[in-house]
Amino acid sequence: MKSLFIIAFFLSGFTAAFAQKKTVAQIKLELEKATNAPLYVKDVLKKKFVIDTIVIRSTSRFVGLPDSLSYHGKVGKVYGPYNNGKTLVQILAKAPAAFNHPGQIFLDTAVFSKRFADSLATNIMTRIKQGTASFEDMAQTYSMGGEAATKGDLGWMSVGSLMPQIEQALAQCKKGDMFKIWTANGVHIIRKLDDSKEDNGFALLMRVFL
């Protein structure tokens, strides 16, 4: 009986040592093949992991690596290692969300008086409608937000990420429409650049700590 216990102890130690010798490439491959990746990490790899829900707010401007992987990555694929070889990231699932594609020219009332900003906004919109200036040129010349560098293009943004009054107006517009919205920060000239669409809006990411 004692000899059986010694053999069992030796085998369990050998199994643990073998598991520890798995290369990162092997771990990634096995994770991608696993039918239940979190359970595999917990019971087989004996590693710590965290599952995060990522909300994708923009399809062109990402806050960090999790945002970028959530949008561009493939479900089931394992990426990394990151953090000096200490972390793997696997995309467990994705879900769609609605996205708007607005353009903006922003006039900051911390710089301009409200009266001047309103007059300038009206003049800008008139010039665009008459065809004497383009929305893109006016954004580069006058917009006081970061979108000046993109000629007013804010990119595709998930519904819920813009100010409510802007989203409400966008929902009532068709492609090409332009309108003016006042907020506490100033006046926003908004153009609906495309019809709304569905795209990758949410993702479940599992971080595995090696």
N, C-alpha and C positions, 0 to 999 in steps of 0.2 A: 504493500500500500504506500509505504514511504517512497519507494522507488518510482511509483506512478506519479506521485505528487511532484517529485523532482523533475521527471520528464515533462510533465504538464507545465511546470514553471519555466523550464528551459525553452519549451516550444512557444510559450506566450512571450517570453523575452525575445526570442528569435523573430517572431511575427512583428512585434513592435519595432524592432531594429530594422526589419525589412521595410516596414511602412515609412520609417524615417528616412530611408535611403532613396525614396522616390524622387526623381528629378522634377523640376518645375514643369518641364515639357510633359512628363508622364501625368502629373497631377492635372494639368490643363486638359489633356486628352481624355482622362477618365471622368473629369467633371462634365465635359461636353457630351459624353456618352451616357452619363447617369440619368435615370428616369426621374429621380428625386435628388437634385443636386444638394440642397441644404441638408437632407438626411445623410447623404454620402459624406459630406464634410464633417458632420457631427459624429457619426458612428464609425466611419472607416478611417478618414484622415485624422480624426480627433483634433481638429483645428477650430479656433474661434472664428465666428463670422457674424456679419451684420447685414440685414436686408433694409434697404432704403427705398422709399418711393420718391421718384424724381418727377417734378412738373416742368415740362419744357415750355418756356415762355416765348422763345424766339428760335427760329430755325436757322438764323445766320449769325447771331451774337450769343455766345455761350459764356456762362458765368465761370465755368471751370471744366475740368476733365469729365466729371459725372454727367454734366449737361450734354457735352459733345458725344460721349459714348451712348447716352440714352437715345439721342436722335439718330446718329449715324450707325451705331452698332447693330449687330445681328443677334436675334433672340437665341439663347443657348451658347453663344460664343463666349469664350473666356479670354480676357485681355490682360496684359501686364507681363511681368510683374512691375508694380509701381512702388514708390516710397522706398527707393534703394533696395529693391528686390523683396520687400516684405509683404506686399499686398497684391492679390489677384482680384479682378472684377469680372463678374459674369452677369449678363443680362438675362433675367428669368422670364420677363414678359413685357409686352408693350400694349398700350391702349390708345385709341385715336382721340383727338380733340379738334374743335373748330378754330380756324385761324383767319385773321384779317391781314390785309396788306395795305397799310396806309402810308401816305406821304405827309410830311409836316414841315411847315414854316413857323417857327416859334419866335414871338416877340416878347421879350422879358420886361415886365413892368417894374422890375427893380432897377432897370436901366432907363427905360422910356416912361414918360407919363402915360396914364391910361388914355388920355385924349389923343396924344400923338400916336401911340401904338394902334389905336382904333382907326385913325385916319390913314396911317401907313398900311395897315392890313387891307383896308378898303381899296386903296390905290394899287396894291400888289395884286389883289384879286381881279380888279378891273383890267389891268394890263395883261394878265394871263388869259382872261376870257376874251379879250379883244385880239389876242394873238400877237401883241407887240413884245411880249416876253414869255419865256417858258417857266413852268413851275420849278424845274431843276435850276435854272439860272437865278431865279428869285430866292430859292432856298440857299444857294451858295452865297449870295450877296447879303441876305438879310437875316437868315435864321440864326438864332442864338443858342441853339442846342447842338448836340453832337452830330445830328443828322445833316448839318451843313456840309460835312465832309463826304456824305453819300448822296449829295444833290437832293436832299429831302426824303430819301427813301428809308423808311423805318424797318423794312424787311417784313417777313411774315411773323405776326405776333399772335399768340394764343388769346382767345376770347377770355377776358378777365384780367389781362395784364395791363390794359390801358385804362385811363380814367373813365369812370362810368358814363359821363356825359358824352365823351367822344365815341365810345362803343355804341351807345344808344343811337347816336346820329349816323354812324356807319351802317348800322343794321337797317336803316330806312333809306339808304342811298344805293345807287347802282354804280357800276364801274365808270370811273371818269368824273363823278360828281365831286364838287369842292364846296366846303362850308367853313364857317368861322365859329370857334368855340372859345368862350372866356373861362378861365380857371383862376384860382388864387395866385398863380404864378405869372399869368399874362394872357395873351391872345394866341390861339393856335389856329393856323390855316391848315385844314386837313383835306387831302384828296384821297379818294378811294381808288387805288391803283389797279386792283384786281377784285374779282368776285371772291367771296369767302370760300374756304375749302377745308376739308378734313386732312389731318396729317398726324404724325406721331406726336402725341401730347403728353403721355405718361409712360413711365418705365419703372419696373422693379429691378433694382441692382443689388447683387450680393457681393459684399467685400469679404474675401477670405484672407485671414492673417497667417502667413507662413511661419 
